[in-house]
Amino acid sequence: MGSKVGPLARCTHFFIFEGSPENFKLVECRVKGAPNEKGPNAAQNISKMEVGTVITGTIGPRAYKILKDAGISIKAGCSGTVAEAVKKCAAGKLKDCKGATYSGYIGI
């Protein structure tokens, strides 16, 4: 929970919360492939889980479309720790993003 919120395409794990910030499980992100495929592949994995909202630092256009098509709310542009972002989300302080927050390879 003390980990920093980062780009969807660079995550190593997903925190899955159910009902409250205290009730969560940690799921390893097992995305393989070229750097430009990691975001969409992560989004495909998330869309298969019973997830209602994704909190992320950034999200690309293909990953955004996959999650939106799956009916998942996306809170992008988030920063700070996972715990801080989840508390803000639970309090209704994070807005849904209306589109991708970057359009290309970050190069991290």
N, C-alpha and C positions, 0 to 999 in steps of 0.2 A: 504493500500500500504506500510505501515511501518512495517507490519508483516514480520517475518523471514521466508525464504524458508525452508521447512522441508521435511521429508520423505513423500512420497505419502500416505503410509498406516496410517499416523498419522494426516493428514490434517483434519481440521474442516470445511474449506470453500475452494472453488475454485474461483479464479479471472479469468473471461473470458474476453479477450481483443479482440476488433474488429478494425483492421486497425491501431491503434496507442495506445501508453501507456495511453493516457488520456481517451480513450473510452473503458470503462470496466463495467462489472456487477459482483456482488458478489453472488455466489451460494453456499448454504449450502451443505456440504457433509453429506448425510444421510445414511452412511454405517453402517450396523448392523452386528453382528456376532462375531465369535471368532477372537482374535488378528491376527491369521495367515490368515484370510480371508479378512481383511480390504483392503489390497492393491489390490488384484484381484477384489473385489467388487467396489472399487473406480474406478479402470480402466474400468470396465464394464459400470459404470455410465458415465464416461467421453467419452467413445466410442460412446455413444448414443447422445452426444451433437455434434454440428458442430464445432469441434476443430481440428486445424491443427498441433499444437505443445503443448507439456506438458513440463513445467519447474518444476523440483523437486530436492530435496536434494538427495534422494536415491530412488531406485525402485527395487523391487524383480523380480525374473524370470517369475512368472506367470503374474504379472501386466504388465511387459515389453512385453511379448508375446501378450497379449490382445490388447495393444495399437498399437504395430507394425502390427498385423493382421488387425487392423482397419485403417491402413495407416497414423497413427499419428506419427509425429516426436517427439523424446524424448530427452530433454536436462537435464541430470542428473548430480549429483555432484555439483550442484549450491549451493551458500551460499549468505549471506547478506540478504537484504530486498527484498520483492517482486518487489518494484519499481526499485531497482538496477538491479535485474535479468532481468526484462522485457526490460529495456533500453539496456542492453548488448545483449539480444536476437535480439531486433529490429536493432541493429547495426551490427549484424552478428558475434558477438564475442563469442557465445556459440556453442560448437560443439555437433553434434548428438552423443549420446552414442551408443555403439555397442552391449550392452548387459546389463544384470542386474548389479546393483552396490552393491548389497548385496544378500546373499543367504539364510538368515534365519531370525529368530525372533530377533528383536533388543532389546526387553525387556524394552521399555520406558514406 
